[in-house]
Amino acid sequence: MSTKGTISKENQELSDKIMLGFRMAYEKLVRESALHGESLVFGQNGKTVYIPATELLKDIENKKK
């Protein structure tokens, strides 16, 4: 039984795998969208914003450095 506010090792490993899968899928979406000159749609402060995938790809590549 875990104490409130802690996460078991197994649950942490599962969470890490889910987050890795999310990051991989997001990067694939951004790369493919950038190849086609597309933008991705996000919500920001209750408004819809369109961000060119090429800008998002630059951010991804800078974070890998």
Legacy VTK file of the C-alpha trace (Angstrom):
# vtk DataFile Version 3.0
C-alpha trace
ASCII
DATASET POLYDATA
POINTS 65 float
0.000 0.000 0.000
1.419 3.408 -0.874
1.347 6.503 1.196
-0.587 9.477 -0.111
1.599 11.616 -2.345
3.968 8.823 -3.403
4.001 6.726 -6.519
5.143 3.129 -6.726
8.169 2.233 -8.829
5.956 0.287 -11.247
3.563 3.204 -11.692
6.479 5.611 -12.188
7.930 3.348 -14.886
4.539 3.160 -16.601
4.163 6.940 -16.414
7.649 7.392 -17.907
6.814 5.047 -20.795
3.545 6.859 -21.504
5.300 10.251 -21.535
8.033 8.918 -23.848
5.380 7.586 -26.225
3.581 10.933 -26.166
6.803 12.834 -26.936
7.658 10.464 -29.790
4.179 10.774 -31.320
4.211 14.576 -30.950
7.636 14.829 -32.602
6.481 12.614 -35.484
3.372 14.766 -35.964
5.444 17.957 -35.972
8.041 16.556 -38.408
5.413 15.306 -40.863
3.454 18.557 -40.628
6.625 20.599 -41.214
7.371 18.573 -44.352
3.981 19.590 -45.749
4.164 23.235 -44.650
1.291 22.827 -42.211
0.454 24.439 -38.888
-0.758 22.810 -35.701
-3.691 24.173 -33.734
-3.448 24.815 -29.992
-5.579 26.496 -27.366
-3.951 29.350 -25.473
-5.755 31.450 -22.879
-9.100 30.349 -24.291
-8.158 31.279 -27.861
-7.271 29.153 -30.853
-3.747 29.680 -32.162
-2.094 28.261 -35.267
1.627 27.593 -34.966
3.658 26.643 -38.039
5.105 23.171 -37.583
8.505 24.479 -38.696
8.617 26.711 -35.597
7.675 23.798 -33.350
10.335 21.648 -35.010
12.985 24.281 -34.261
11.948 24.187 -30.602
12.185 20.375 -30.519
15.633 20.393 -32.122
16.892 23.113 -29.745
15.753 21.107 -26.712
17.738 18.091 -27.923
20.999 20.081 -27.862
LINES 1 66
65 0 1 2 3 4 5 6 7 8 9 10 11 12 13 14 15 16 17 18 19 20 21 22 23 24 25 26 27 28 29 30 31 32 33 34 35 36 37 38 39 40 41 42 43 44 45 46 47 48 49 50 51 52 53 54 55 56 57 58 59 60 61 62 63 64
